[in-house]
């Protein structure tokens, strides 16, 4: 499935280079919906931006990066009256500017697409085509952002980054909960249809593995982020989240919940519990004080240490989850469980339009044979499969999240440190919100019996 969708996206990308490239690529591309290939193209754009941002953090480019325009007069002050020092922070400041330009691009696209109801709208061409121009706009925006004087840009944009990052975490929570429900429902359905012990064993193994990892994470958090004397706040976060995941697991198997959702069970709870423990770990890694196991006490890190601290275990896991979430939102279509998880506002619906809007086809003599086999077809002729404006808003927020993740939610000053109380509270609050959203998906059908969740 992933290979098929990748070819569909490649077909659209090849069309940026001219008709010859388009025909060559499309000849090997299976048919797919335009709504899917378009979302994958924007996802590819996001992944390329992430790669470029990662490259700017490479220590081998550090000396060259100091020659960029915004470093020429780095005299701005950030909260705490610390002077911006490009000798250390140039990589982070570059990431901020790359993501700033990309975020503005998606915000502009969101404004342009307001009110689009179907692909018959003249603006549909902007959404589904002109890829070469779009990439040039993003590249030009990034180059222009490097000429923004430092001043208070970094500290101001960091505030936007934390707010946007939190909003995307909420969206990511909804997608993960939807994934957990979809995964469990599909495997339970397979087991009920086949009565195969293999599916039952797979369900049991997946559930036990997730719970085992959750318990292991809890133990490690107590070992590395608490001390016998003190660290009361860290102890509270770990203990409270432990109580929350145990409570959510118990609710998932209550008779009243099972009556309305027979396929709800411990597998979903195990996935949510594991993600909550990750958020707890991520929050504690930004905690202030000696209880932070990531804090070494050495404020003067070398360039290489500073680079590798941007790609520690917590950040790498965060990047992996981000990539999977963005891909999931691009290829997944809303299902019956999506109304319960509220992901139907994020995921695409099955298009109701015809296939008259031809995006790419095989050329034939006279052009008639080329219409016989549509490669990327328009499935939004009568109604859009997803909100185009909301889609771009989500990607703008995803850009801010990746910006904060790549910089470890640091304050971009010369006093670089993982200690950031604001980001700690953002992440721990999102973990509580995650449990709350999951519990709501469990009790919603029972609390609102008159509402149709199918």
C-alpha positions in Angstrom: 0.0 0.0 0.0 2.8 2.4 0.9 4.6 1.7 -2.4 1.4 2.3 -4.4 0.8 5.7 -2.6 4.5 6.6 -3.0 4.2 6.0 -6.8 1.1 8.2 -6.9 3.0 11.0 -5.2 6.0 10.5 -7.5 3.7 10.9 -10.5 2.6 14.3 -9.4 6.2 15.3 -8.6 7.4 14.2 -12.0 4.7 16.4 -13.6 6.7 19.4 -12.2 9.4 18.6 -14.6 7.4 18.5 -17.8 5.1 16.3 -19.8 7.8 13.8 -20.8 8.8 13.1 -17.2 5.1 13.0 -16.3 4.3 10.4 -19.0 7.3 8.2 -18.1 6.5 8.2 -14.4 2.7 7.8 -14.8 3.2 4.8 -17.0 4.4 2.9 -13.9 2.0 4.5 -11.4 -1.1 2.6 -10.2 -4.4 4.5 -10.0 -5.1 6.4 -6.8 -7.4 9.2 -5.6 -6.2 12.8 -6.1 -7.0 13.6 -2.5 -4.5 11.0 -1.4 -1.7 11.9 -3.8 -2.1 15.6 -2.9 -1.8 15.0 0.8 1.3 12.8 0.2 2.9 15.5 -1.9 2.5 18.0 1.0 3.8 15.3 3.4 6.9 14.9 1.1 7.4 18.7 1.3 7.3 18.6 5.1 9.8 15.7 5.2 12.2 17.6 2.9 11.9 20.6 5.1 12.7 18.5 8.2 15.8 17.0 6.5 17.1 20.5 5.6 16.5 21.7 9.1 18.4 18.7 10.5 21.3 19.4 8.1 21.7 23.0 9.5 22.4 21.4 12.9 25.3 19.4 11.6 28.5 20.4 13.5 30.5 20.2 10.2 28.5 23.1 8.9 28.8 25.2 12.0 31.5 27.5 10.9 29.9 28.1 7.5 26.5 28.7 9.1 28.0 31.6 11.1 28.3 33.5 7.8 24.5 33.7 7.3 23.0 37.2 7.3 21.1 37.0 10.6 24.4 36.1 12.4 26.2 39.2 11.1 24.6 41.5 13.8 23.4 39.1 16.5 22.8 41.7 19.2 19.3 40.9 20.1 18.3 40.0 23.7 16.0 37.2 24.8 14.2 36.8 28.1 16.6 36.9 30.9 18.8 39.5 29.1 21.0 36.9 27.5 22.8 38.0 24.4 22.1 35.8 21.3 25.3 34.1 20.5 25.5 32.7 17.0 28.7 30.9 17.9 26.5 28.4 19.7 22.9 29.0 18.6 23.3 29.4 14.9 21.9 25.9 14.1 18.8 26.5 16.3 18.3 30.0 14.8 18.5 28.5 11.3 15.9 25.9 12.2 13.6 28.6 13.5 13.8 30.5 10.2 13.3 27.5 8.0 10.2 26.5 9.9 9.0 30.1 10.0 9.0 30.3 6.2 7.3 26.9 5.9 4.7 27.7 8.5 3.8 30.9 6.6 3.4 29.0 3.4 0.9 26.6 4.9 -0.9 29.5 6.6 -1.1 31.3 3.2 -2.5 28.1 1.6 -5.0 27.8 4.4 -6.3 31.3 3.7 -6.5 30.7 0.0 -8.5 27.5 0.4 -11.2 28.9 2.7 -14.6 28.0 1.5 -13.6 25.4 -1.2 -16.4 22.8 -1.5 -15.3 20.7 -4.4 -12.5 20.3 -7.0 -14.7 22.3 -9.4 -13.6 25.4 -7.6 -10.9 27.4 -9.6 -8.7 27.2 -6.5 -8.5 23.4 -6.8 -5.6 23.8 -9.3 -3.6 25.6 -6.7 -4.2 22.9 -4.1 -3.6 19.9 -6.3 -1.0 21.3 -8.8 1.7 23.8 -9.5 4.1 21.8 -7.4 7.2 23.3 -9.0 6.0 26.8 -8.2 5.1 25.8 -4.6 8.6 24.4 -3.9 10.1 27.5 -5.4 7.9 29.6 -3.1 9.0 27.7 0.0 12.7 27.8 -1.0 12.4 31.5 -1.7 10.7 32.1 1.7 13.4 30.2 3.5 16.2 32.2 1.8 14.3 35.4 2.7 13.9 34.3 6.3 17.6 34.1 6.7 17.8 37.9 6.2 15.5 38.6 9.1 17.5 40.5 11.7 17.8 38.6 15.0 16.6 41.2 17.5 13.9 39.5 19.4 12.8 37.2 16.6 13.9 33.9 18.2 12.3 34.6 21.6 9.1 35.7 20.0 8.9 32.9 17.5 9.7 30.4 20.3 6.4 31.5 22.0 4.5 30.8 18.8 6.4 27.5 18.5 5.4 26.3 22.0 1.7 27.2 21.4 1.6 25.6 17.9 3.6 22.6 19.2 1.0 22.0 21.9 -1.8 22.3 19.4 -0.2 19.7 17.2 0.4 17.4 20.2 -3.4 17.5 20.7 -4.0 16.6 17.1 -1.3 13.9 17.3 -3.1 12.5 20.4 -6.4 12.2 18.4 -4.6 10.4 15.6 -2.9 8.0 18.0 -6.1 7.2 19.7 -7.8 6.6 16.3 -4.9 4.3 15.3 -5.3 2.4 18.6 -9.1 1.9 18.0 -8.6 1.0 14.3 -5.8 -1.5 15.1 -7.8 -3.2 17.8 -11.1 -3.3 15.8 -9.4 -4.8 12.8 -7.6 -7.5 14.7 -10.7 -8.4 16.7 -12.8 -8.5 13.6 -10.2 -10.8 11.9 -10.3 -13.1 15.0 -14.1 -13.2 15.1 -14.4 -14.0 11.4 -11.7 -16.7 11.3 -11.6 -17.9 14.9 -7.9 -18.2 14.3 -5.7 -18.6 17.4 -3.1 -16.7 15.5 -5.1 -13.4 15.6 -5.9 -14.0 19.3 -2.2 -14.6 20.1 -1.2 -11.5 18.2 -3.7 -9.4 20.1 -2.5 -10.8 23.4 1.2 -10.3 22.5 0.7 -6.8 21.3 -1.2 -5.8 24.4 1.3 -7.4 26.8 4.3 -5.9 24.9 2.8 -2.4 25.2 2.0 -2.8 28.9 5.5 -4.3 29.5 7.1 -1.3 27.9 4.9 1.1 29.9 5.8 -0.6 33.2 9.5 -0.5 32.2 9.2 3.2 31.4 7.6 3.9 34.7 10.4 2.1 36.6 13.1 3.9 34.7 11.4 7.3 35.3 11.4 6.7 39.0 15.1 5.6 38.9 16.5 8.4 36.7 14.2 11.3 37.4 13.5 11.1 41.1 15.6 10.9 44.3 14.8 9.6 47.8 14.8 13.1 49.1 13.2 15.8 47.0 12.0 15.7 43.4 8.4 15.8 44.7 7.0 17.3 41.5 8.6 14.6 39.3 7.3 11.9 41.7 3.8 13.5 41.4 3.9 13.5 37.6 4.9 9.9 37.3 2.6 8.6 40.0 -0.4 10.6 38.8 0.0 9.5 35.2 0.4 5.9 36.5 -3.0 6.2 38.2 -4.5 7.7 35.1 -3.5 4.9 32.8 -4.5 2.3 35.3 -7.9 4.0 35.6 -8.3 4.3 31.8 -7.5 0.6 31.4 -10.1 -0.4 34.0 -12.7 1.8 32.3 -12.1 0.2 28.9 -13.3 -3.2 30.2 -16.3 -2.0 32.2 -19.5 -3.9 31.3 -21.3 -0.6 30.4 -18.5 0.3 28.0 -18.3 -3.2 26.5 -22.1 -3.1 25.9 -21.8 -0.1 23.6 -18.3 -0.9 22.3 -17.8 -4.7 22.2 -14.4 -4.3 20.5 -13.1 -1.9 23.0 -10.4 -3.4 25.2 -7.0 -3.4 26.7 -5.1 -3.2 23.4 -6.2 0.4 22.9 -5.5 1.2 26.6 -2.0 -0.3 26.3 -1.1 1.9 23.3 -2.4 5.0 25.0 -0.6 4.1 28.2 2.7 3.7 26.4 2.3 7.1 24.7 1.4 8.8 28.0 4.6 7.5 29.5 6.5 8.8 26.5 5.0 12.3 27.1 5.8 12.0 30.8 9.4 11.2 30.0 9.6 14.0 27.5 8.2 16.5 30.1 10.6 15.4 32.7 13.5 15.8 30.3 12.7 19.5 30.3 12.1 19.8 34.0 14.1 22.4 36.0 16.6 21.3 38.7 18.9 18.5 39.7 16.1 15.9 39.2 16.5 16.2 35.4 18.6 13.2 34.4 19.4 14.9 31.1 21.0 17.8 32.9 24.8 17.5 33.3 25.4 20.8 34.9 27.9 21.8 32.2 26.5 24.9 30.5 29.4 25.2 28.1 28.8 22.4 25.7 31.0 21.8 22.6 29.5 22.2 19.1 29.4 18.4 18.7 27.8 17.9 22.1 25.2 20.6 21.3 24.5 18.9 18.0 24.1 15.4 19.4 21.9 16.7 22.3 19.5 17.8 19.6 19.2 14.1 18.5 18.9 12.3 21.9 16.7 9.3 22.4 13.7 11.4 23.4 13.9 13.7 20.3 14.5 10.8 17.9 11.4 9.0 19.2 9.4 12.3 18.9 10.5 12.6 15.3 9.5 9.1 14.5 6.1 9.5 16.0 5.7 12.8 14.1 6.6 11.2 10.8 4.2 8.3 11.4 1.4 10.7 12.5 1.8 12.9 9.4 1.9 9.8 7.1 -1.1 8.3 8.9 -3.2 11.4 8.4 -2.2 11.5 4.7 -3.2 7.9 3.8 -5.9 7.0 6.3 -9.5 7.6 5.6 -12.2 8.1 8.2 -13.9 5.0 9.5 -16.8 4.3 11.8 -14.6 4.8 14.9 -13.4 8.2 13.7 -16.6 9.9 14.9 -15.9 8.7 18.4 -12.2 9.7 18.3 -13.1 13.0 16.6 -10.5 12.2 14.0 -13.1 12.5 11.3 -12.3 16.2 11.3 -8.7 15.4 10.4 -8.8 12.4 8.2 -10.1 12.3 4.7 -13.5 10.8 3.8 -14.2 8.7 0.8 -14.7 11.1 -2.1 -18.1 11.2 -3.6 -17.2 12.9 -6.9 -16.7 11.3 -10.2 -13.4 10.6 -11.9 -13.8 13.2 -14.6 -11.0 15.5 -13.4 -8.0 13.8 -15.1 -4.7 14.6 -13.4 -2.4 12.2 -15.3 -3.1 9.7 -18.0 -1.4 7.6 -20.6 -0.9 9.4 -23.9 -2.3 7.6 -26.9 -2.9 8.4 -30.6 -5.4 11.2 -30.9 -5.6 11.5 -27.1 -8.6 9.1 -26.8 -6.7 6.1 -25.7 -5.1 8.1 -23.0 -8.4 8.6 -21.3 -9.1 4.9 -21.0 -6.8 4.5 -17.9 -6.8 7.3 -15.3 -3.7 7.2 -13.1 -4.5 9.9 -10.6 -8.2 10.5 -10.6 -10.3 13.3 -9.1 -12.5 11.9 -6.3 -13.7 15.3 -5.1 -15.9 16.4 -8.0 -19.0 16.8 -5.8 -17.5 17.3 -2.4 -14.0 17.6 -0.9 -12.8 14.5 0.9 -11.2 16.6 3.6 -11.2 20.3 4.7 -8.4 21.8 2.6 -8.1 24.8 5.0 -7.9 22.7 8.1 -5.4 20.4 6.4 -3.0 23.3 5.9 -3.5 24.6 9.5 -2.6 21.1 10.8 0.6 21.1 8.7 1.4 24.6 9.9 1.2 23.4 13.4 3.2 20.3 12.5 6.0 22.6 11.3 6.0 24.4 14.6 6.1 21.1 16.5 9.1 19.8 14.4 10.8 23.1 15.0 10.5 22.7 18.8 11.4 19.0 18.7 14.6 19.6 16.6 15.7 22.3 19.1 14.6 20.2 22.1 12.3 23.0 23.1 15.3 25.1 24.0 15.3 28.8 24.7 17.5 29.9 21.7 20.0 31.9 23.7 23.6 31.5 24.7 22.5 29.8 27.9 21.3 26.7 26.0 19.8 24.1 28.4 17.1 21.5 28.4 15.6 23.1 31.5 12.4 24.7 30.2 9.5 24.9 32.6 7.1 26.1 30.0 7.6 23.1 27.7 7.6 20.8 30.7 4.0 21.9 31.6 2.9 21.8 28.0 4.0 18.2 27.6 2.6 17.0 31.0 -0.7 18.8 30.3 -0.9 17.1 27.0 -0.4 13.7 28.7 -3.4 14.4 30.9 -5.4 15.5 27.9 -4.5 12.3 26.1 -6.0 10.2 28.9 -9.0 12.4 29.0 -9.6 12.1 25.2 -9.2 8.4 25.3 -11.6 8.0 28.3 -14.1 10.1 26.4 -13.9 7.8 23.4 -14.8 5.0 25.7 -17.8 6.5 27.5 -19.2 8.8 24.8 -21.6 6.1 23.3 -22.9 5.4 26.8 -23.2 9.0 27.9 -24.8 10.1 24.6 -27.0 7.2 23.5 -29.0 9.3 21.1 -26.0 10.3 19.1 -25.0 8.3 16.1 -21.3 7.3 16.3 -21.5 4.7 13.5 
